[in-house]
Amino acid sequence: MDDTAPSDTEVSAEVGALVAAQQELLLRSDADSEQIAARLRQVHAELTTLRMHYQFGIDEVQTKVNILRQEFEQIHEYSPIEHVRSRLKSTESLIEKAVRTGGEMSIPAIRARVMDIAGIRITCSFVSDVYWIADMLSRHQDLEVLAVKDYIAAPKPNGYRSLHLIVQVPVYLSEHTELVPVELQLRTIAMDFWASTEHKLSYKYRKNLPARLQAELDDAARVATDLDQRMESLRAEIRPRPAGAPTTDGFPS
């Protein structure tokens, strides 16, 4: 975590200040009510359009993932994909992230620096399957990999492990094509269980975890890593690693 990043309290205060400033403008006696109404409609339309485009991006990428999943389930004897979930940032979360990252608060500027507005999480049984699925998706001609963060090879200090990819997908609209970035999080069942528990505890304690809980999470992270390593040794009994698939040393191989 970046020690220079603003805290949740500071972010909430800054968001509150932005809202208060807008309210003050609305309450000014010399304010043009028609101009205010037009601006509010414009902001609403811009945010609605933004979230719509990112939802379309999720739909496009999720279709590709679902096709792979159904192919494995119906044709092959083994499927590397266990679960798939998607999420689109709420307007409130988007504004908070935009404030946290700093910079201009226009829609184009927010789009340029907030890369996880749309997200898809893919859960696999084995670590090698995480890299295998990432490799398959990266070879799609209409998916461009913009960034890779391998928190499996190099876990975060708190024990978080996952493979993150930012992929850009074209969304074909009626009058133009929109290039939409989508964050892919690929992890094992053990990684997902740990991350879900850590997130719930961090939310409950507002990221100020008691020392005893932090120690429990640290130990659980080690146990999850050990479990993944032990399960990986059994994977060959279920299905040998396919020829040409990436190793678990990192992505791409």
C-alpha positions in Angstrom: 0.0 0.0 0.0 1.3 3.5 -0.9 2.0 5.4 2.4 1.5 8.7 0.5 -2.0 7.8 -0.6 -4.8 9.7 1.2 -6.6 7.8 3.9 -10.3 6.8 3.7 -11.2 9.7 6.0 -9.3 12.2 3.8 -11.0 10.8 0.7 -14.4 11.0 2.3 -13.7 14.6 3.4 -12.6 15.6 -0.1 -15.6 14.0 -1.7 -17.8 15.8 0.8 -16.1 19.1 0.1 -16.7 18.6 -3.6 -20.4 17.9 -3.0 -20.7 20.9 -0.6 -19.1 23.1 -3.2 -21.6 22.0 -5.8 -24.5 22.5 -3.4 -23.3 26.0 -2.7 -23.4 26.8 -6.3 -26.9 25.5 -6.6 -28.0 27.7 -3.6 -26.5 30.9 -4.9 -29.2 33.5 -5.5 -27.7 34.6 -8.8 -27.4 31.1 -10.2 -29.2 30.4 -13.4 -31.6 27.5 -12.6 -31.9 26.5 -16.3 -28.1 26.3 -16.7 -27.8 24.3 -13.4 -30.5 21.9 -14.5 -28.8 21.5 -17.9 -25.4 20.8 -16.3 -26.9 18.2 -13.9 -28.5 16.5 -16.8 -25.2 16.5 -18.7 -23.3 15.0 -15.7 -25.9 12.4 -15.2 -25.8 11.5 -18.9 -22.0 11.3 -19.0 -21.9 9.0 -16.0 -24.7 6.8 -17.3 -23.0 6.5 -20.7 -19.6 5.8 -19.0 -21.0 3.0 -16.9 -23.0 1.6 -19.8 -19.8 1.4 -22.0 -18.0 -0.4 -19.2 -20.9 -2.8 -18.6 -20.7 -3.6 -22.4 -17.0 -4.2 -21.9 -17.7 -6.7 -19.1 -20.3 -8.4 -21.3 -17.8 -8.8 -24.2 -15.1 -10.3 -22.1 -17.4 -12.4 -20.0 -18.8 -13.9 -23.2 -15.2 -15.0 -24.1 -14.7 -16.5 -20.7 -18.1 -18.3 -20.8 -17.3 -19.8 -24.2 -14.1 -21.2 -22.9 -15.8 -22.6 -19.8 -18.6 -24.2 -21.8 -16.2 -25.7 -24.3 -14.2 -27.4 -21.5 -17.3 -28.6 -19.7 -19.0 -30.0 -22.8 -16.1 -31.3 -24.9 -13.2 -31.9 -22.6 -13.0 -34.0 -19.5 -11.6 -31.2 -17.4 -12.4 -27.5 -16.9 -9.9 -25.1 -15.4 -12.6 -22.6 -14.6 -14.5 -23.1 -11.4 -16.4 -19.8 -10.9 -16.8 -16.5 -12.8 -18.1 -13.2 -11.3 -18.2 -9.7 -12.6 -18.6 -6.2 -11.0 -19.1 -2.7 -12.2 -17.9 0.1 -9.9 -20.8 2.1 -8.4 -20.8 5.9 -9.1 -19.9 6.5 -5.5 -16.9 4.1 -5.6 -15.8 5.6 -8.9 -15.8 9.1 -7.6 -13.9 8.1 -4.5 -11.3 6.3 -6.6 -11.0 9.3 -8.8 -10.4 11.5 -5.8 -7.9 9.1 -4.3 -5.8 8.9 -7.5 -5.8 12.7 -7.9 -6.0 14.7 -11.1 -8.8 16.3 -13.1 -12.3 15.2 -12.3 -13.6 15.2 -15.9 -14.9 11.9 -17.4 -12.0 11.5 -19.9 -9.4 12.1 -17.2 -11.1 9.6 -14.8 -11.2 7.0 -17.6 -7.5 7.5 -18.3 -6.4 6.8 -14.7 -9.0 4.5 -13.2 -8.4 1.2 -14.8 -10.6 -1.1 -12.6 -14.1 0.4 -13.3 -15.1 -2.9 -14.9 -13.9 -6.2 -13.4 -14.2 -9.9 -13.9 -12.9 -12.5 -11.4 -12.1 -16.0 -12.6 -11.5 -18.7 -9.9 -9.6 -21.8 -10.8 -8.6 -25.0 -8.8 -4.9 -24.8 -9.5 -2.3 -22.2 -9.8 -1.1 -23.5 -13.2 -4.7 -23.1 -14.4 -4.7 -19.5 -13.5 -1.8 -18.9 -15.9 -3.3 -21.2 -18.5 -6.6 -19.3 -18.7 -4.7 -15.9 -18.7 -2.6 -17.2 -21.7 -5.7 -18.4 -23.6 -7.5 -15.0 -23.2 -4.4 -13.0 -24.0 -4.2 -14.8 -27.4 -7.6 -13.5 -28.5 -7.0 -11.2 -31.4 -9.5 -8.5 -30.1 -8.2 -8.5 -26.6 -5.1 -6.3 -25.9 -3.3 -6.8 -22.7 -2.4 -3.4 -21.3 -0.9 -4.4 -18.0 -0.1 -7.4 -15.9 0.4 -7.5 -12.1 1.4 -10.9 -10.8 0.6 -11.0 -7.1 1.1 -14.8 -7.1 4.8 -14.7 -8.0 5.2 -11.6 -5.8 2.4 -11.4 -3.2 1.4 -8.1 -1.5 2.8 -7.5 1.9 -0.6 -8.4 3.5 -0.5 -11.9 1.9 -2.8 -11.1 -1.0 -2.2 -13.4 -4.0 -3.9 -13.1 -7.5 -3.0 -12.5 -11.1 -4.3 -9.2 -12.4 -4.6 -8.4 -16.1 -6.0 -5.2 -17.6 -7.3 -6.1 -21.1 -8.8 -3.7 -23.6 -11.8 -4.9 -25.6 -13.6 -3.2 -28.5 -17.3 -2.5 -28.0 -19.1 -1.9 -31.3 -21.8 0.7 -30.9 -24.2 2.1 -33.4 -22.0 5.0 -34.5 -18.5 4.2 -33.2 -16.3 1.7 -31.5 -15.4 2.2 -27.9 -12.2 0.6 -26.5 -13.0 -0.4 -22.9 -10.4 -1.6 -20.3 -11.5 -4.5 -18.1 -9.6 -5.8 -15.1 -9.3 -9.6 -14.9 -8.5 -11.1 -11.5 -7.5 -14.7 -11.8 -7.0 -16.7 -8.6 -7.3 -20.2 -7.0 -10.2 -21.1 -4.7 -7.8 -20.9 -1.7 -6.7 -17.4 -2.8 -10.3 -16.3 -3.3 -11.3 -17.6 0.1 -8.5 -15.7 1.8 -9.1 -12.5 -0.1 -12.8 -12.5 0.6 -12.3 -13.0 4.3 -9.6 -10.2 4.4 -11.9 -7.8 2.5 -14.8 -8.4 5.0 -12.6 -7.9 8.0 -10.9 -4.8 6.6 -14.3 -3.4 5.8 -15.6 -4.1 9.3 -12.6 -2.6 11.0 -12.1 0.2 8.4 -8.7 -1.2 7.5 -7.5 -0.9 11.1 -7.3 -4.6 12.0 -6.5 -5.6 15.5 -3.1 -7.2 15.8 -4.5 -10.6 16.7 -6.7 -10.7 13.5 -3.8 -9.5 11.4 -1.7 -12.3 12.8 -4.5 -14.8 12.0 -4.7 -13.5 8.4 -0.9 -13.7 8.0 -1.0 -17.3 9.1 -4.0 -18.1 6.9 -2.1 -16.6 3.9 0.7 -19.0 4.5 -1.7 -22.0 4.9 -3.4 -21.0 1.6 -0.1 -20.9 -0.2 0.9 -24.2 1.2 -2.5 -25.7 0.2 -2.1 -24.4 -3.4 1.4 -25.9 -3.6 0.1 -29.3 -2.3 -2.9 -29.3 -4.7 -0.7 -28.4 -7.6 1.3 -31.5 -7.0 -1.9 -33.5 -7.5 -3.0 -31.7 -10.6 -1.0 -34.1 -12.9 -3.2 -36.9 -11.6 -6.3 -35.1 -12.9 -4.9 -33.7 -16.1 -1.3 -33.2 -17.2 -0.2 -29.7 -18.0 -1.0 -29.0 -21.7 1.9 -28.5 -24.1 2.8 -24.9 -24.5 0.9 -23.7 -21.5 2.6 -21.1 -19.3 4.4 -22.3 -16.2 3.6 -21.1 -12.7 6.7 -18.9 -12.6 4.9 -15.9 -14.0 2.9 -14.6 -16.9 3.6 -14.6 -19.7 6.1 -17.5 -19.7 
